[in-house]
């Protein structure tokens, strides 16, 4: 569980969500992240350090670049499991960031390829709910394991957002 609200804010920042997605398929330096996301190296470096500080990125190695050294980071998707238990404020921050990111991604939706959208507010028995959440977690692990570096030839860029939670009955 996050030690404080500041740790979840690191996760909930929209640019940091993009960085985590980007670094699931490969390790990258701040300069490479900046080029891919269209930002500055200094801004990318700041956000990489912030994500690393809260344990969401692993620093894999340092490579020599033009007389200096560049740290290369990679996201381990399982690192986010410690954020599974959230209070209402933390949940609001994360949901807002995910919603904004989904809105941004939807502007780039390609047509003619398989896709699916599901939205539901329904009632399930506890055993079914538990089994479905387990399947969603397995799907998430499969997606992250299959992730390729950006712009890999013949790969397609996809968007996946899974947010499943039980609700308080009204």
HELIX and SHEET records of a PDB file:
HELIX    1   1 UNK A    5  UNK A   12  1                                   8    
HELIX    2   2 UNK A   14  UNK A   22  1                                   9    
HELIX    3   3 UNK A   30  UNK A   37  1                                   8    
HELIX    4   4 UNK A   41  UNK A   53  1                                  13    
HELIX    5   5 UNK A   77  UNK A   83  5                                   7    
HELIX    6   6 UNK A   88  UNK A  106  1                                  19    
HELIX    7   7 UNK A  126  UNK A  146  1                                  21    
SHEET    1   A 2 UNK A  57  UNK A  65  0                                        
SHEET    2   A 2 UNK A  68  UNK A  75 -1                                        
END                                                                             
